[in-house]
Amino acid sequence: MSETISVIVPSYNEEKSIPFFYDAICSEGEKFKEIDVELELIFVDDGSKDRTLEVVKELRRRDSRVHYISFSRNFGKEAGIYAGLENATGDYLVLMDADLQDPPSYLMEMYRAIKDEGYDSVATRRVDRKGEPVIRSFFARQFYKLMNKISNTEIVDGARDYRLMTRQMADAILSMKEYNRFTKGIYGWVGFRTKWLEYENVERVAGETKWSFWKLFKYSLEGIMAFSTVPLAIASWLGVIMCVIAAAAIAFIVVRALIFGDPTSGWPSLACIIIFMGGIQLFCIGVLGQYLAKTYLETKDRPIYICKEKE
């Protein structure tokens, strides 16, 4: 009995990349035919503003293995990943980017690792960030270091979304239906035995990256708040420390007034202390507010995505 691998491709404004990706994955698919394994292609159009959907529909007319899901608007890559996993029918599922930064040539090795070595998933990580801005690469590395220090969930430095997994692992991921998703953390949280493949960074085949520094920064905050409560602990400890400092300052002022009287000088230092204390308080309130906002969005129970059309 033949097996099927569902290739899930979240896509946003990738009209230039998709034809190259399709040719590359079809070439790789010929190797799988030799071992009686079929590939199913699922393109998730994340509200693209270019001709991404039209290009995918044209592929669908030519190739029955191609399927697509089109969102009513842009919901983000996390929603695209979830939609692809939810609609895939294969025995195994693999997540890939359309820009060919996830080399299809690794697919056979990933499949063999699961079939012959007993792994539940095979994931990939980049060993370098060649071609990326230096500042962005620096902050990306610091993010992974920070996450592994403040979270109990392991997140591998340089990890890509490019991952082949069993149906059992995919179902475990789908069982986590939170609205604020951070898939790199979810992979680690659900567990399962994972093999890591390393490769050097590959340049995009066409188009431009959709991830600006600001978007990556917001995404990193999503990860921190989704898999760590350390910021809340920091806010609490800052409150305790500032209370101790305030008590010491009050004692000092009282003793000084009793000994030396109450001179009017010293208001600049007092103003600095008040501003500093106010800043700490606002920071702590901001941290609490972020967690409260995430909780608020979860309690609304909104759908992760809205499908406009699919085939």
Buried (B, 14 or more C-beta within 10 A) or exposed (E): EEBBBBBBBBBBBBBBBBBBBBEBBBEBBEBBEEEEBBBBBBBBBBBBEEBBBEBBBBBBEEEEBBBBBBBEEBBBBBBBBBBBBBBBEBBBBBBBBBBBBBBBEBBBEBBEBBEEEEBBBBBBBBEEBEEBEEEBBEBBEEBBEBBBEBBEBBBBBBBBBBBBBBBEBBEBBEEEEEBBBBBBBBBBBBEBEBBBBEBEBBEBBBBEEEEEEEEBEEBBBBBBBBBBEBBBEBBEEBEEEBEEBEEEBEEEEEEEEEEEEEEEEEEEEEEEEEEEBEEBBEEBEEBBEBBEEBEEEEEEEEEBBEBEEBE
